[in-house]
Amino acid sequence: MLPYETDNPVIADWCGSAAMLVEGGYLGSMPAVLRRLSQGACAYSAWWNVNLHNRLSFAAGGEFVLAIDSFCPGRPDDYAGIGQWPELQAMTDFFVDFEERGEGYDWQAAMLAVIDQTTGARLTSEWLEQPHPYIAVRMPDAAR
């Protein structure tokens, strides 16, 4: 899907009324990047890797609000900024202890679902299969 002959390719396209950025790395989960992306807006990030490291993040108005480990999220009151993300606060099954989750619980799908519920942007297989414009991002510029 991404043109890997280019350093740090990031798909940048619309998904409904939301701007969608899709990358193969972790750049969009960094607080400095989310602060910049959220200037005058809200920015949400769902990131995970093969080692179960993950982060569901939210920034608004240039401020990094919160980051949650979606595999073991703890309790809603563990996060001072959760009141600014009411859709996440309302997902009571998201904050169930890992041992109490059913076998069919998909924590990665839950990350995407809460962003879907918040923004209305649906990351569907059809959207992913379509060609999209991309940009190449330089790491030092992005993390400033």
N, C-alpha and C positions, 0 to 999 in steps of 0.2 A: 504494500500500500504506500509506503513512504519511499522517496528516491534516495536510497542510502549512498549513492555516489556523491551526495552533497553532505557536508558537515552539518549536523544538528538540524535536519529538516523538520518543519512544523507545518502541518496542514492548517490553513486559515480560511475558513469558509462559514457561511451562515447555515444554521440548523433551525429552521423556523425563524423566530425573531431574535434568537440568541447567536452571538458570535461563538464559533466552536474552534478550539485549537486542539489538535491531536498530535502527539509526538511519541517517539519511541523511548524517550528517556525520562528524566525526573525534573527537568528545568521548570516546568509549570507548577511544580509543587513547592518551590522555594518561596519562603516568605517575602524576600525582596522582589521577586518577579510578580507575585500576587498583589503586593502593594501597588506596583506600577500598573498592573492590568486593571486594578479596581479604582483608579482615579476617576471620579464621577460616575461610578458604576459598582456592581458587585461582581466578584470573581470566585468561581468554585473550582476545586481541583480534586480529582480522584486519581491516585497513583498507587501502584503496587509493583513488586518485582517477584521473581520466582522463589525468593527466600521468605516470603510472607511479610517482608517489610512493606508498610503501606502508610498512607496518610490521606485522610479526607479533610480538605482545608477550605476555609472561607475567608475572604477579605472584602471590605466595603469602604468606599470613600477614601481609598489610599491607606487604610489601616488593616493590618493583618489581625483577624479576629480570633480564629481558633484553628487547631489541627487535632485530629482524632485518629487514633489507631483503630481502624474498623474491625480488625480481627479480635481485639480485646479492648473494647471501648470504655469500659468502666461504667460510671453512672452519669446522667445528664448534669447533675449538680457539680461534677468534677470540672466543668468548663465554664469559666466566667462569662464568655461571650456567647453562650448558646442561646440566650434570649433574643439575640439578633438574627437567629436562624430558626424561626418557629416551625418550619417544615421538618427540620431534623429533630427538634425537641418533641414533636408530635409522633415520631416514629418509635414507639415504645418497644417494639421487638428488636430494634437496632441495639439497644442498650441492655439486652439480656446477656448474662454471663455465658461464655463459650460453652461450658458444660451443660447449660440448660437449653441451648438451641437444638432444634430438631435436626435430623440428619440431612434434610433437604435444604437447610438454610445456606444461602449463598451470600457471603459478606461482600464480595465484589459487586454482585448485582445490587445489593442494598446501597452501596456507595453511589452507583449510577442512578438508582431509583430516586434517592433523595434529591439529587441534582435535577433529575427529570421533573420531579414534583415541584421543585422550587422555580425552575426556569421555563418549564414547558418544552424544553429542547430534548428530543428523543434521539439517542444515539442508536439507530437501527442498523441491521446488517445491510439494508438497501442503501442507507446513507454512506456507510463505510465502503461499499462496493463501487460507488460512483467516483469518477475522477474529481479531484479538488485541487485548487491552487495551493501552493506551499511557499514558504519563505525559509531561508537558511538563517539561523540565529547564531551569532557569535556569543559564546559564553561570557566573556568579560563584560560585554555591553548589557546582556540580559540580567546579570546578577547585581548590577550597580544600583 
